[in-house]
Amino acid sequence: MDERYDMIRTAMDGRFHYIRNYMPHRINGINAAYSWQMKSFQEWERLYLAGQLDTIQSAFFRPKPHEELYDLRADPDQTVNLAADPAYRAQLAHYARALDRHMLAIRDNGFIPEGSGLEGYAQARGDRAYPLRAAMKLAAIAASRNPSRLALLTRRLDHSHPVLRYWAAQGLLILGKSAQPSLSALKAVMAQDPSPHVRIVAAEAVAGLDDPAAAVRFLASTLDHGANTPLKLQAINALTFTGAAAAVRDSVVRATQAEDIGLRSAARYLLACIDGTYRPDFPVLDREHFLRSVTSA
């Protein structure tokens, strides 16, 4: 959505709504810079950080489950997730299978990172160029956030196909601290994988497991020197979520002048976070002051 990367697929029939989140480490309310500059969003976040919201109101700011299932007849607002309820196991499996069939039928190319040379209708037709079934299987394992799959995900970092390496790295990123045993493998990927998309995911994972300095420098270098806008957008997304971007503030400042509106917006939000002009505990943000501060830096 806008400048933030996420991947969600759904299936529904008017009664049940099934949702599969492939990036459950990202929060429900996608952190789009425009929204987060609004006074209403800042007040909402301030209340969340102060612990003044209930479970439903807080869900916006929390990571997503891998799977969701809602009974639209009994729960039209979709606040009661039935995915883990044994009584709905059959329905969960039914909609999951239906979604898988549809994704295979349409040759869903969403598993390919944006800006990759593998993107495109013709490129995604054949399994040799784009092993969709294998990508779907590995992405589901990655999104399950299951530490018992650590060894498998780590082995897949050496796969010959970049899409599978990308989802292996995503799986280790999603595991967070549970991926600590794979830190050396992730550092090697960050340093030398042929795919810059895979290196970026590995860098964000490394930043969460180790001293983030090297990872942040790599991400800033991609931001400064990359010619591929989606790749640079992926890099600034990763930088934002490392929480360590202050060390490369100059690169973020340069990105605030990017021609691409998504990249520019993401960079301005990140710069505001670095400089303290964005503060969720301060409910009223002077938008004009914010824009002046990020364009004159």
C-alpha positions in Angstrom: 0.0 0.0 0.0 1.5 3.3 -1.1 5.2 3.3 0.1 4.9 0.2 2.4 5.4 -3.3 1.2 3.1 -6.0 2.5 1.5 -9.1 1.0 -2.0 -10.4 1.8 -4.3 -12.8 0.0 -8.0 -13.5 0.8 -10.9 -15.7 -0.1 -14.5 -15.2 0.8 -18.0 -16.3 -0.3 -20.3 -13.9 1.5 -20.4 -16.0 4.7 -16.8 -16.5 5.7 -13.7 -14.3 5.0 -10.4 -16.0 5.0 -7.2 -13.9 5.1 -3.6 -15.1 4.7 -0.9 -12.7 5.8 2.5 -13.4 4.2 4.3 -10.6 6.2 2.8 -11.0 9.7 5.7 -9.1 11.3 4.2 -5.9 9.9 1.4 -4.3 11.8 -2.2 -4.5 10.8 -2.4 -0.7 10.1 0.1 -0.4 7.4 2.6 2.4 8.5 2.0 4.7 5.6 3.6 8.1 6.1 0.7 10.2 5.0 -1.6 8.6 7.5 0.8 8.8 10.3 1.2 12.6 9.8 -2.5 13.0 10.5 -3.5 14.3 14.0 -6.1 11.6 14.3 -3.5 8.8 13.7 -1.0 10.3 16.1 -3.6 10.6 18.8 -4.7 7.1 18.2 -1.1 5.9 18.5 -0.5 8.0 21.6 -3.4 6.3 23.3 -2.1 2.9 22.2 1.3 3.6 23.6 -0.3 4.9 26.8 -2.2 1.6 27.2 -5.5 3.3 27.0 -7.0 1.2 24.1 -8.9 -2.1 24.3 -7.9 -5.2 22.4 -9.8 -4.4 19.3 -8.7 -0.8 19.2 -5.1 -1.8 19.7 -5.1 -4.4 17.0 -4.3 -1.7 14.4 -0.8 -1.3 15.9 0.0 -4.9 16.4 1.6 -7.6 14.1 -0.8 -9.8 12.2 -1.5 -13.5 12.6 -0.6 -15.7 9.7 -4.2 -16.7 9.1 -7.5 -15.1 9.9 -11.1 -16.5 9.5 -14.2 -14.5 10.2 -17.9 -15.4 10.1 -19.4 -12.4 8.4 -22.9 -13.3 9.5 -22.1 -13.5 13.2 -19.2 -11.0 13.2 -19.6 -8.4 10.4 -16.9 -6.2 11.9 -14.4 -9.0 11.7 -13.1 -8.7 15.3 -13.2 -12.4 16.3 -10.6 -14.5 14.5 -11.7 -18.1 14.2 -8.6 -19.4 12.6 -7.3 -21.1 15.7 -10.7 -22.4 16.8 -10.9 -26.2 16.4 -14.6 -25.9 15.6 -13.8 -24.1 12.4 -10.9 -26.3 11.2 -12.8 -27.6 8.3 -13.8 -24.1 7.1 -10.2 -22.9 7.5 -8.9 -25.7 5.4 -11.7 -25.3 2.7 -10.9 -21.6 2.1 -7.2 -22.1 2.3 -7.4 -24.8 -0.4 -9.7 -22.5 -2.5 -7.2 -19.7 -2.3 -4.3 -21.9 -3.2 -6.1 -23.2 -6.3 -6.9 -19.6 -7.4 -3.3 -18.4 -6.9 -2.0 -21.3 -9.0 -4.6 -20.8 -11.7 -3.8 -17.1 -12.1 -0.1 -17.6 -11.7 0.1 -15.1 -8.8 3.3 -13.2 -9.3 3.1 -11.4 -5.9 5.9 -13.6 -4.5 8.4 -11.9 -6.8 9.8 -8.7 -5.1 8.9 -5.5 -6.9 11.6 -4.3 -9.3 12.9 -7.8 -10.0 13.7 -8.7 -13.6 11.5 -11.7 -13.0 8.3 -9.6 -12.9 6.0 -9.6 -15.9 3.3 -11.7 -17.5 5.5 -13.7 -19.8 8.2 -14.2 -17.3 5.8 -15.6 -14.7 4.2 -18.2 -17.0 6.7 -21.1 -16.6 7.7 -23.0 -13.5 11.4 -23.0 -14.5 11.5 -19.2 -14.5 9.1 -18.8 -11.6 8.5 -21.9 -9.4 5.2 -20.7 -8.1 4.1 -23.8 -6.2 7.5 -24.0 -4.4 7.4 -20.3 -3.6 3.9 -20.6 -2.2 4.9 -23.5 0.0 8.0 -21.7 1.3 6.3 -18.4 1.8 3.6 -20.1 3.9 6.3 -21.7 6.0 8.0 -18.3 6.4 4.8 -16.6 7.4 3.9 -19.3 10.0 6.5 -17.8 12.3 7.4 -21.3 13.5 10.8 -21.6 15.1 10.9 -25.3 14.3 11.3 -24.4 10.6 14.5 -22.4 11.2 16.8 -25.0 9.8 14.8 -25.4 6.6 14.6 -21.6 6.1 18.4 -21.3 6.6 19.1 -24.1 4.0 16.9 -22.3 1.5 19.1 -19.2 1.7 21.4 -21.3 -0.6 18.7 -22.1 -3.2 19.5 -21.4 -6.8 16.3 -19.4 -7.4 16.2 -15.8 -6.0 12.5 -15.9 -5.2 13.0 -18.9 -2.9 16.0 -17.2 -1.3 14.0 -14.1 -0.8 11.2 -15.9 1.1 13.8 -17.9 3.1 15.2 -14.6 4.2 11.7 -13.2 4.9 11.0 -16.2 7.1 14.1 -15.6 9.2 13.2 -11.9 9.5 9.7 -12.8 10.6 11.1 -15.2 13.2 12.9 -12.2 14.9 15.1 -13.2 17.8 14.3 -16.9 17.2 16.5 -16.6 14.1 19.7 -15.9 16.1 21.3 -19.2 15.2 21.2 -18.2 11.6 22.9 -14.9 12.1 26.1 -15.9 10.3 24.2 -17.2 7.3 22.2 -14.0 7.1 25.4 -11.9 7.3 26.8 -13.9 4.4 23.6 -13.3 2.3 23.7 -9.6 3.2 27.2 -9.4 1.9 27.2 -11.4 -1.2 23.8 -12.7 -2.5 23.4 -12.0 -6.2 19.9 -10.5 -5.6 19.8 -7.1 -4.0 16.2 -7.8 -2.9 17.4 -10.8 -0.9 20.3 -8.8 0.6 17.9 -6.1 1.8 15.7 -8.6 3.7 18.8 -10.2 5.2 20.1 -6.8 6.2 16.9 -6.0 8.1 17.1 -9.4 9.8 20.7 -8.9 10.7 19.9 -5.4 12.2 17.4 -7.0 14.6 19.9 -9.7 15.7 23.2 -7.9 15.9 24.9 -4.5 16.0 22.9 -2.9 13.2 25.8 -0.7 11.9 26.8 -2.8 8.9 23.3 -3.6 7.9 22.2 0.1 8.1 25.2 1.1 6.0 24.3 -1.4 3.4 20.7 -0.2 3.3 21.8 3.4 3.0 24.2 2.6 0.2 21.3 1.0 -1.7 19.2 4.1 -1.1 22.0 6.4 -2.3 23.3 4.5 -5.3 20.5 2.2 -6.5 18.8 3.1 -9.8 15.8 0.8 -9.2 13.0 2.8 -7.4 11.2 -0.3 -6.0 14.5 -1.5 -4.7 15.3 1.8 -3.0 11.7 1.8 -1.6 12.4 -1.7 -0.2 15.6 -0.4 1.4 14.0 2.6 3.1 11.2 0.3 4.4 13.9 -1.9 5.9 15.8 1.1 7.3 12.6 2.4 9.0 11.9 -0.9 10.7 15.5 -1.3 12.0 15.0 1.7 14.3 18.7 2.6 13.7 18.4 4.9 10.7 19.8 7.9 12.6 23.3 6.7 11.8 22.6 7.3 8.1 20.5 10.5 8.4 22.3 12.1 5.4 21.1 9.3 3.1 17.5 9.7 4.4 17.7 13.5 3.8 18.7 12.9 0.2 15.9 10.5 -0.3 13.4 13.2 0.8 14.1 14.8 -2.5 13.4 11.7 -4.6 11.2 12.1 -7.7 9.1 9.1 -6.8 6.3 10.2 -4.4 6.3 6.9 -2.5 10.1 7.0 -1.8 9.9 10.7 -0.9 7.0 10.2 1.5 8.7 7.3 3.2 11.9 9.2 3.6 10.2 12.3 5.0 8.4 10.2 7.6 11.6 8.4 8.6 13.5 11.7 8.8 10.8 13.1 11.1 11.2 10.1 13.3 14.9 10.5 13.4 14.7 14.3 14.2 11.9 14.0 16.7 9.5 16.2 14.6 7.2 13.2 14.6 6.1 12.3 18.1 3.1 10.1 18.8 3.0 11.5 22.4 2.5 14.9 20.9 -1.0 14.8 19.4 -0.9 18.0 17.3 1.7 18.0 14.5 2.3 21.3 12.6 2.2 19.9 9.1 3.8 23.1 7.6 6.6 23.0 10.1 7.1 19.3 9.3 7.3 19.9 5.5 9.7 22.8 6.0 12.0 20.8 8.2 12.3 17.9 5.8 12.7 20.0 2.6 15.3 22.4 4.0 17.5 19.9 5.8 
